[in-house]
Amino acid sequence: GLFSNPNYTGIWLTIYLPLLLILIFKYKRINLQKITLFIILIFSIYLIFLTLSRNALTSLLSSALLIFGIKKIIFLAFFSYLIYLSFGVLDSYINLKGLNLISESQIQNLVNKLNINNISNIFEFTRIKIWINTLKLILKKPLFGYGASTFPIIFYNFANLKMQHSHNMPLQLAYDYGLPISFLLTSFITVLFLVCSINIFQTRNFNSSFLFNKCWLASCLVAILNHIYDITYYDGKISILIWIFIAGLKCIYDETNIIKNNENIPN
């Protein structure tokens, strides 16, 4: 397919879901366009489950919480589960007809990944080992780092693990270019997201674009969460998309600041 990794596919599917909701809500009446968009939404949620990506499932839940709030999440979770079951029944019917679209092993893998018993093994998870060893490397050269593209070789010699990156963007930036660069870039994204979030919700009663802004914020949240547990930025399609969302976030911040000043809303 377009992507070589489930997490890459997962972020691509989850990052545009909030924008898809905007298009659906745009149509007040049920028409062909709204029905088509709703069908795309259903298939997208189903495909997110099929990626078997924890990052994608976490991002789906987090963006839904931001957009709909906790009260509607139970309904949405139940609705998403019904979608998954419906496709499972459809697949079973197709299998009876001699076609095999989804293997039983794929479904079992998803069940195993969602098994709460696996949470107890989190400290044995490979990523924890990667982060700890990456931190040890960073502490040896904290100011200027080791340089880009050196991680696989140096990390393997240091930790005897074959990894292409640290699976965490702040750590990767610190490893490549040093702690100062990592701190500046991480702080910039974090502060921009937080202050924009505050502005969006403070101006909700004065801004006709509140729903759009909130969905845009949810897409940015997906990008941020994915880069805490993995680095999908290396795919050109994803990196360009992420910077478009960050640029849009800055525009939303400027717009909501103007509204706050006009309406005399305190900070």
Buried (B, 14 or more C-beta within 10 A) or exposed (E): EEBEBBBBBBBBBBBBBBBBBBBBEEBEEEEEEBEEBBEBBBEBBBBBBBBBBBBBBBBBBBBBBBBBEEEEBEEBEEEBEEBBEEBBEEBEEEBEEEEEEBEEEEBEEBEEEEEEEEEEEEEEEEBEBBBEBBBEBBEEBEEEBBEEEEBEEBBEEEBEEEBEBBBBBBBBBBBBBBBBBBEEBBEEBEEBBEBBBBBBBBBEEEBEBBBBBBBBBBBBBBBBBBBBBBBBBEBEEBEEBBEEBBEBBEEBBEBBBEBBEEEEBEE
